Amino acid sequence: MPKVRAEKKSRVHKQIQKQGLNFNTDLGQHILKNPMIVTNMVDKAAIRQTDTVLEIGPGTGNMTVKLLEKAKKVIACEIDPRMAAELQKRFQGTPLYPKIEIMVGDVLKTKLPFFDLCVANLPYQISSSIVFKLLLHRPYFRCAILMFQREFAQRLVAEPGDKLYCRLSVNTQLLAVVHHIMKVGKNNFRPPPKVESSVVRIEPKNPPPPINFKEWDGMVKICFSRKNKTLGASFKHNKVLAMMEKNYNTFASLENKIIPDDFSFKEYVNNILVENDYEKKRARQMDLDDFLNLLKIMNSAGIHFS
């Protein structure tokens, strides 16, 4: 019996290999073979019959089938033309074929169409880039159910004080509500990756906080450049001061901000931090409200980060 099951599980893989389609792990091609995990991911998306679903990296189409059964339309974005052709063959001539649109190309370089949901077993090397491409996409989508490397997923949901709390945590949680859904062992993939995985649910905040994300990220990057150091130390770095002073000189005349004559720019910045009780704070202990308030204080003083 075990031999029969093993042969059944590897049938699709063997068919692909016969056609010269070996999995390319450099492209993150680790095919999710456990049908229960595929089903759980699709169920967690709560797909409606009117929904358009974006799937990134559909591979051989195991998840695509489940999505097509529930959605009005599935847009499958695949970077590997061989896999895209295999996907085409799999659905051509079936009742599901009119519901699928296959986009061949790099999702990071592609303008995304409208979609209601995103469900994907992602190539892990594009994890950070795709998260922010999705979160900055307009119009808003309802939610995304995404598979990531375990540690990356843990960073997405990390809270202040956690070991993995970082710039990624803060930036993602500014724009979305993120929940860890389930852990997925490496043996659930073919071929098995070198790391464990997790599935997360990402729901964009609509509307997001009314701030310039590029400027926000510029400030958060400074704060986490030395996340175990105080902000007083982080904002004293020469390159940081040079960037902020350049921006200050650009905006100061427009905003009627003037540094006191007896202050250097370095002293001006440090004084702002001291007066607002930020000099001794550390990024790893600060929550979203702390960062939002710091940005507001800096902007009010004529200091910008983009």
C-alpha positions in Angstrom: 0.0 0.0 0.0 2.7 2.6 0.9 4.3 2.0 -2.5 1.0 2.6 -4.3 0.4 5.8 -2.4 3.9 7.0 -3.2 3.4 6.3 -6.9 0.1 8.2 -6.9 1.6 11.2 -5.2 4.5 11.5 -7.6 2.4 11.0 -10.8 2.2 14.7 -11.7 5.9 15.1 -11.0 6.8 12.2 -13.3 4.6 13.5 -16.0 6.3 16.9 -15.9 9.8 15.3 -15.9 8.9 13.2 -18.9 8.2 16.4 -20.8 11.6 17.9 -19.7 10.0 20.1 -17.0 12.2 19.7 -13.9 11.4 22.0 -11.0 13.6 25.0 -10.9 14.3 25.7 -7.2 16.1 28.9 -8.2 12.7 30.3 -9.1 11.2 29.0 -5.8 9.5 26.0 -7.5 8.6 23.9 -4.5 5.2 22.4 -5.3 2.8 22.1 -2.4 1.7 18.4 -2.6 -0.4 18.1 0.6 -4.1 18.5 -0.5 -5.3 19.2 3.0 -3.0 22.3 3.2 -4.2 23.5 -0.2 -7.8 23.1 0.9 -7.2 24.9 4.2 -5.6 27.9 2.4 -8.5 28.1 0.0 -11.0 27.8 2.8 -9.3 30.6 4.8 -9.7 32.9 1.9 -13.5 32.7 2.2 -13.9 33.0 -1.6 -17.2 34.3 -3.0 -18.7 33.3 -6.3 -18.3 36.8 -7.6 -14.6 37.1 -6.6 -11.5 37.5 -8.9 -8.6 35.7 -7.3 -4.9 36.4 -8.0 -2.6 33.4 -7.7 1.1 34.0 -7.8 3.3 31.0 -8.8 0.6 28.5 -9.6 3.1 25.8 -10.6 1.3 22.6 -11.7 -2.1 24.0 -10.7 -3.0 22.0 -7.6 -4.3 25.1 -5.8 -5.6 26.7 -9.0 -8.1 23.9 -9.4 -9.6 24.6 -5.9 -9.6 28.3 -6.6 -11.4 27.9 -9.9 -14.1 25.8 -8.3 -15.0 28.6 -6.0 -14.2 31.9 -7.7 -15.7 33.7 -10.7 -12.2 34.1 -12.2 -8.6 33.2 -11.4 -5.6 35.2 -12.7 -2.6 32.9 -12.5 0.7 34.8 -12.7 3.6 32.4 -13.6 7.2 33.5 -14.4 8.2 30.1 -15.9 6.8 29.7 -19.5 7.1 25.9 -19.1 4.8 25.8 -16.1 2.4 28.3 -17.8 2.1 25.9 -20.8 1.5 23.0 -18.4 -1.2 25.0 -16.7 -2.8 25.8 -20.0 -2.8 22.1 -21.0 -4.3 21.1 -17.6 -7.4 23.2 -18.0 -7.9 23.5 -21.7 -11.1 21.7 -22.8 -12.4 21.6 -19.2 -15.4 23.5 -17.8 -13.0 25.5 -15.7 -11.0 26.9 -18.6 -13.2 30.0 -19.3 -12.5 31.1 -15.7 -8.7 31.2 -15.8 -6.4 33.9 -17.2 -2.7 33.0 -17.3 -0.2 35.9 -17.1 3.3 34.9 -18.0 6.0 37.1 -16.5 7.7 38.4 -13.4 5.0 39.5 -11.0 7.3 42.2 -9.6 7.6 43.8 -13.0 4.0 43.4 -14.0 1.2 45.8 -13.4 -1.4 43.9 -11.4 -5.0 43.9 -12.6 -8.0 44.2 -10.4 -8.5 41.3 -7.9 -10.6 40.7 -4.8 -8.3 38.2 -3.1 -4.7 36.8 -3.5 -4.0 33.2 -2.6 -0.4 31.9 -3.2 2.4 29.6 -2.3 5.0 32.3 -3.1 8.6 31.9 -4.2 10.3 32.9 -0.9 13.0 35.1 -2.5 10.3 37.7 -3.5 8.4 37.6 -0.1 9.2 41.2 1.1 8.8 42.8 -2.4 5.5 41.1 -3.1 4.0 42.0 0.3 4.5 45.7 -0.3 3.6 45.5 -4.0 0.3 44.0 -2.9 -0.3 46.4 0.0 0.4 49.5 -2.1 -1.8 48.1 -5.0 -5.0 50.1 -5.8 -7.8 49.5 -5.8 -7.8 47.6 -2.5 -8.2 43.9 -2.3 -10.1 42.2 0.5 -7.4 39.8 1.9 -4.4 37.7 0.9 -3.6 34.1 2.1 0.1 33.7 1.5 2.7 31.0 2.2 6.1 32.3 3.5 9.3 31.0 5.0 8.5 30.5 8.7 10.8 33.2 10.1 9.6 35.7 7.5 6.0 35.0 8.6 7.0 35.4 12.2 8.5 38.8 11.5 5.3 39.9 9.8 3.3 39.3 13.0 6.0 40.2 15.6 5.0 42.6 18.3 7.2 45.3 20.1 9.7 43.5 22.3 9.8 40.3 20.3 13.1 39.1 19.1 12.0 39.2 15.4 10.3 42.6 15.6 11.8 44.7 12.9 11.2 47.3 10.2 9.3 44.7 8.2 6.9 44.2 11.1 6.2 47.9 11.6 5.8 48.7 7.9 3.4 45.7 7.3 1.3 46.4 10.4 1.0 50.1 9.4 -0.8 49.0 6.2 -2.5 45.8 7.2 -3.8 43.5 9.9 -1.8 40.3 9.8 -2.6 36.9 11.4 -0.6 33.7 11.5 -2.8 30.9 10.2 -0.8 27.6 10.3 2.6 26.1 10.2 3.6 23.9 7.2 6.5 21.4 7.4 9.0 21.2 4.6 8.0 17.6 3.8 4.7 18.9 2.4 6.5 20.2 -0.7 8.1 18.6 -3.7 11.1 19.0 -3.7 11.3 19.8 0.0 12.7 23.3 0.7 15.5 23.8 3.3 13.2 25.8 5.6 9.9 25.4 7.4 6.9 27.5 6.2 3.9 29.3 7.5 0.6 30.6 6.1 -0.5 34.1 7.0 -3.7 36.2 6.3 -3.1 39.8 5.4 -6.0 42.3 5.3 -5.2 45.8 4.0 -6.3 48.7 6.2 -8.8 50.7 4.1 -8.1 53.5 4.4 -4.5 53.4 5.7 -3.1 56.1 7.9 -2.9 59.4 6.0 0.9 59.5 5.7 3.5 59.4 2.9 4.7 55.7 3.1 8.0 56.5 1.4 8.8 59.1 4.1 7.5 56.8 6.9 9.8 54.0 5.7 12.7 56.4 5.5 12.3 57.2 9.2 11.6 53.6 10.3 14.8 52.5 8.5 16.8 55.0 10.5 15.2 53.8 13.8 15.9 50.1 13.0 19.4 50.7 11.6 20.5 50.0 15.2 17.4 48.6 16.8 19.1 47.8 20.1 20.5 51.3 20.3 18.6 54.3 21.5 17.0 56.7 18.9 19.4 59.3 20.2 22.3 57.2 19.0 20.6 56.3 15.7 19.9 59.9 14.8 23.4 61.1 15.5 24.9 59.0 12.6 26.7 61.4 10.2 25.0 60.0 7.0 21.6 60.2 8.7 22.1 63.8 9.8 23.4 64.8 6.4 20.3 63.4 4.7 17.9 65.1 7.2 19.7 68.4 7.0 19.5 68.4 3.2 15.8 67.8 3.4 15.4 70.4 6.1 17.1 73.0 4.0 14.7 72.1 1.1 11.5 72.3 3.2 12.5 74.9 5.9 11.9 78.0 3.9 8.6 76.6 2.6 7.4 75.8 6.1 9.0 78.8 7.9 11.1 76.7 10.2 14.3 78.2 11.6 16.9 76.5 13.7 17.9 78.7 16.7 21.2 80.5 16.1 23.0 78.8 19.0 22.0 75.3 17.7 23.8 73.1 15.2 21.5 70.8 13.2 22.7 67.8 15.2 21.8 69.6 18.4 18.5 70.7 16.9 17.5 67.0 16.2 18.7 65.8 19.5 16.8 68.5 21.3 13.6 67.4 19.6 14.2 63.8 20.7 14.9 64.9 24.3 12.0 67.3 24.6 9.6 64.6 23.4 11.0 61.7 25.4 12.3 59.8 22.4 16.1 60.1 22.9 16.3 57.0 25.2 13.7 54.9 23.4 14.7 51.9 21.3 12.9 50.9 18.1 12.5 47.3 19.2 10.2 48.5 22.0 8.2 51.0 20.1 4.7 50.4 18.7 2.9 51.9 15.7 1.6 54.8 17.7 5.1 55.7 18.9 6.4 55.7 15.3 3.4 57.7 14.0 3.9 60.3 16.8 7.6 60.6 16.1 7.0 61.2 12.4 4.5 63.9 13.3 6.9 65.6 15.7 9.8 65.5 13.2 7.6 66.9 10.4 6.3 69.6 12.6 9.9 70.6 13.2 10.6 70.7 9.5 12.4 67.4 9.3 11.5 65.0 6.5 12.8 61.6 5.4 12.1 61.5 1.6 
